[in-house]
Amino acid sequence: MLATSEWVGEGHRKAWARLRAEGVRTSKPRVLRLLREANLLTPTRTGAPHGPRAHDGKITTERPDEIGAPTARRR
């Protein structure tokens, strides 16, 4: 199944779904373990930050009881 794939590796969810489509019943954790042991999993990204944070997490308003974004009025 993985030998016919056009990708370098496949995720365990996709491999599990392909096995289910072929009639092989197994669990996702087992597929994950076997793919990990055979070093066949897709490489994952580490997720480095893309730049400075937009703000420090403190959102304040100029007056009390004021919402930071405009809200829709009820009629």
Stockholm file with secondary structure:
# STOCKHOLM 1.0

chainA/1-75         MLATSEWVGEGHRKAWARLRAEGVRTSKPRVLRLLREANLLTPTRTGAPHGPRAHDGKITTERPDEIGAPTARRR
#=GR chainA/1-75 SS CCTTCSSSCBCHHHHHHHHHHTTCCCCHHHHHHHHHHTTCBCCCCCCCCCSSCSSCSCCCCSSTTCCSSCCCCCC
#=GC SS_cons        CCTTCSSSCBCHHHHHHHHHHTTCCCCHHHHHHHHHHTTCBCCCCCCCCCSSCSSCSCCCCSSTTCCSSCCCCCC
//
